[in-house]
Amino acid sequence: MNRDPDRFRDSDNDSFERDHGDAAPGGEELNEREFAGGARSYAIGLLLAALLTCASFLLPQSGLVWAPALPVALAVLALAQIGIHLVFFLHVTTGPDNVNNILALVFGIFVVALLLLGSIWIMAHLDHAAMAPAAQAAAHR
C-alpha cells in the first residue's frame, strides 16, 4: 500500500490534514497493546471459545446444574460465546471508532427479535383461529 502522506495534501490548501482516526472497516491498523488486537488476541479468543463450547457439551452430562435450570445455563454460555466472538474475532469494542458497528449490531438484534417474536405471535393466533369447531366449543365451556 502507498502510505505517502503527500498524496493526501490539498494543492490549494496546505492546512489540509488527514484524519487518522477515520478508516474503512478492516483498513485500520491493529495495535498489539489493545485488548483485542493482533494474533495473540485470536489465540486467546480461540481458547476461550473452545472452552465455552466444551463446557456447553459437558454441562448437561455432568449433573452440576439443576435440570430445570439447564436451558438458562446453556443460554448464558451461548451469550458468553457470542461476546467472545464479537470482541476477539470481530473486534467490536466500546471505542469511539466502533459506534457504527455497535449500532448496526443492536439494530440487527432488534430485527431478529422482531421477526422471531412476531412469527411466534402469528403462529399462536393462527393455531387459535384454525381450531376445529368442537375444540372451540369445548374451550369455551
C-alpha positions in Angstrom: 0.0 0.0 0.0 1.1 3.5 -0.7 1.3 5.4 2.6 2.8 8.6 1.2 1.4 11.4 3.4 1.8 13.9 0.5 -0.8 12.2 -1.6 -3.5 13.4 0.8 -2.3 17.0 0.7 -4.5 19.5 -1.0 -2.6 21.6 -3.5 -4.8 24.7 -2.9 -4.8 24.4 0.8 -1.7 23.3 2.7 -3.5 23.2 6.0 -5.4 20.0 5.0 -4.6 17.2 7.3 -5.7 13.6 7.1 -7.9 12.3 9.9 -6.0 9.3 11.2 -9.0 8.1 13.3 -11.2 7.6 10.2 -10.6 4.3 8.4 -12.6 1.8 6.5 -13.6 -1.4 8.3 -10.6 -3.7 8.1 -8.3 -0.9 7.0 -7.4 0.3 10.4 -4.1 -0.6 11.9 -4.2 -3.1 14.8 -2.5 -2.1 18.0 -0.8 -5.1 19.6 -1.3 -3.5 23.0 -5.0 -3.3 22.7 -7.2 -5.9 24.4 -8.5 -7.3 21.1 -5.6 -6.7 18.7 -3.1 -9.0 17.0 -2.5 -12.7 16.6 -2.4 -13.2 20.4 -6.0 -11.9 20.6 -7.1 -14.6 18.1 -5.3 -17.3 20.1 -7.0 -16.2 23.3 -10.3 -15.9 21.6 -10.0 -19.4 20.1 -9.0 -20.9 23.5 -12.0 -19.2 25.3 -14.4 -20.2 22.5 -13.2 -23.8 22.7 -13.6 -23.8 26.5 -17.1 -22.5 26.3 -18.0 -25.0 23.6 -16.7 -27.9 25.7 -18.5 -26.5 28.8 -21.8 -26.4 26.9 -21.4 -30.0 25.9 -20.3 -31.3 29.3 -22.7 -29.3 31.4 -25.8 -31.4 30.7 -23.9 -34.6 31.3 -22.2 -33.6 34.5 -25.3 -33.0 36.6 -23.7 -29.9 38.2 -26.8 -27.8 37.3 -30.3 -28.5 38.4 -32.2 -30.0 35.4 -34.9 -27.3 35.1 -32.2 -24.6 35.1 -30.2 -26.2 32.4 -31.7 -24.2 29.5 -30.8 -21.0 31.3 -27.3 -22.1 32.0 -26.8 -23.1 28.3 -28.2 -19.7 27.2 -25.7 -17.9 29.5 -22.9 -19.9 27.9 -24.2 -19.1 24.4 -24.3 -15.4 25.2 -20.8 -15.6 26.6 -19.7 -17.3 23.3 -21.3 -14.5 21.3 -19.4 -12.0 23.4 -16.1 -13.8 22.8 -16.7 -13.8 19.1 -17.6 -10.1 18.9 -14.6 -9.0 20.9 -11.8 -11.3 19.9 -12.7 -12.1 16.2 -14.9 -9.2 15.0 -13.1 -6.6 17.2 -16.3 -4.9 18.3 -15.3 -2.9 21.3 -16.6 0.2 23.1 -14.1 2.5 21.5 -15.3 5.7 19.7 -14.4 4.2 16.3 -16.8 1.3 16.8 -20.1 3.2 17.4 -21.4 2.4 14.0 -20.6 -1.3 14.4 -22.4 -1.4 17.8 -25.4 0.4 16.4 -25.6 -2.0 13.4 -25.3 -4.9 15.8 -28.1 -3.6 18.1 -30.3 -3.0 15.0 -29.7 -6.5 13.8 -30.6 -7.9 17.1 -33.8 -5.8 17.1 -34.8 -7.1 13.7 -34.1 -10.7 14.6 -36.1 -10.4 17.8 -38.9 -8.7 16.0 -39.1 -11.5 13.4 -38.9 -14.2 16.0 -41.5 -12.8 18.4 -43.8 -11.7 15.5 -43.7 -15.2 14.0 -44.5 -16.8 17.3 -47.3 -14.4 17.9 -48.8 -15.0 14.4 -48.5 -18.8 14.8 -50.2 -18.7 18.2 -53.1 -16.7 16.7 -53.4 -19.0 13.7 -53.5 -22.0 15.9 -56.4 -20.5 17.8 -58.2 -19.5 14.7 -57.7 -22.9 13.0 -59.1 -24.9 15.9 -61.9 -27.3 15.0 -65.4 -26.1 16.0 -65.8 -29.0 18.5 -62.5 -28.0 20.2 -63.6 -24.3 20.2 -66.9 -25.3 21.9 -65.0 -27.3 24.5 -62.6 -24.5 25.2 -65.5 -22.0 25.8 -67.3 -24.2 28.4 
